[in-house]
Amino acid sequence: MRSTTRAHALCRPDSRARTVVEVQGLEKHYGPSQVVRGISFSVREGELFGLLGSNGAGKTTTVEILQGLRQADGGSVAVLGLNPRVAGDRLRRVIGAQLQDASLPERMRVGEALRLFASLHPSPRRLDELADEWQLADLWRRPFGALSGGERQRLFVALALVGRPELVFLDELTQSLDPLSRRRTWDVVRRVRDTGTTVVLVTHDVEEAERLCDRIVVMHEGRVVADGTPPAIVSALGGATTVSFTDPDLDIRRLPDLPGVDSVTRRGTRVDVVGTGPILAHVGARLVDLDRPPLDLRAHQPTLEDRFVDLVKETSR
Amino acid sequence: MTAVTVPLPDARPTPAAPARTAIRLAALELRLLAREPAVAVSLVGFPAITVLVLAGVFGETPDPDFAGVAPSDHYIVGYVGVVLAALGLITIPVRLATYRELGVTRRFRASGLSGPVMIASEIILGAVLGTVSAALVLAAGAAAYGLSLPKDPIGVLAWYLAGLACFIAIGGALGSLLPTGRAASAIGNLLFVPMFLLGGGGPPRDVMTSTMESLSDVLPLSHLIGGLRQAWLGTTDDPHALWWPVLVAIVALLAALHTARRRAG
């Protein structure tokens, strides 16, 4: 566990890292409907970057444009220094991709798929190593149609990595997986990032984005509504902290003067102190000063999911 | 659980040139089709059985209703065209539409398989399937009823290649236009059956009504079968203008490319 954490720390990108994806004012229409509305963001080398949004937010369209699978109607895009619109085939040979709702022929065997995809790259991974790494060796002769959901996802990730890509796109990787397979797949994504590959993870799952991503862009109705690390997004949006404890006899007028406190409310024996900044520390210190240290002092901070829901509601108005 | 140990390749595959990739993909697709019994039935089984029945019913005696040739020769040679029609109207479009519907085409494109490589692979696959199927039908007919050698082998080859191009292009156009494998199967059969019956695979032209004849005149299959019969047997009552299937091939190819580009946008 310790080594994994260290590996994460080693691979975490810093602000001096090279930009591998640059998107400026990207627009896309499907007929009269505008699905991407002038979005801008960038992805740095070595980052596990999340594109988070509800269904229909424009995430998949955006990454399909980044891979040159769709053409933008406006704005500019550079991926590994290439314009996907004019160098799509060249670009797709140096990136890896796991696509939402993509598939393989039902009767194509695991080994056949790996061999075919490996043949497209100038310096592919050794297939025996790759198969071992993603637990595909025992499935080598099994047709794609006979694979379980988790086995298919492992195969798709292996196919995305077979060409030793610098950058890999993973679109709704854990969709329709059971909780156990989902956790395993998260480990898989961390392992990909730990090898130094830049990962763009597209997801509608807030927990997934929060647990995995170094940085996220939140999209809603074709727009970017937030951009930053998950904790930064939570705090930048002014999330209030609620400190709660039980004390039936405390005079709550002793608390509102503490720094950062906005309100103090008694609900029966429970006291809720709402505010910003390090109010847990201030409330705890005051209660100790009053010689009334509580046994159940707790702080509740808004989660990324709370913030995501708030953002979606705000931008939908 | 029993673990199956399979020897894995330990050599790194070398990067392939586009032509090699197209051949490799076509070879793989051929293996996949060989695992689909339904494809063999629709592509070879139906034409082979039909030609054996029709040739058997009408016999091997030269007949004026069949432009003065043996009905068995008339049908056996003509069914080379029927095989190509089945390929272009059913096999290719069903496969292409199913691939697009399931996301296989996107998966391939996202992995660096370029559009031209996939098109080249389809052409190779179509050519191999068409040739093998046509050879099997000819072999079955010749074994059962005998078959004279072609009077104009170069002409037969030219007509065969024109027919192959025409129906591979039609298959590409239908496969890119139709939204799903089921739709491709339904529309393909709807097109194939009348084209097969009126285009030279069914009753001889002499017994058709004038409306049937008019319809037959515009079908590319009529011209392909007429041309094959003319080149192989030296005579035919069917229309046989070589430019017609070639023109249909060009229009179908443009339609396929236009649709593919529109979908990609």
Interface residues (C-beta under 8 A of the other chain):
Chain A: Q67 L69 R70 Q71 D89 R92 R93 A97 L99 D101 A102 S103 L104 P105 R107 M108 G111 E112 R115 L116 F117 A118 S119 L120 H121 P122 S123 P124 R125 R126 L127 D128 A131 A137 D138 W140 R141 L159 G163
Chain B: A3 V4 V6 L8 P9 D10 R12 P13 T14 P15 A16 T21 R24 L25 L28 E29 R31 L32 R35 E36 Y99 L102 G103 V104 R106 R107 R109 A110 S111 G112 L113 S114 A264 G265
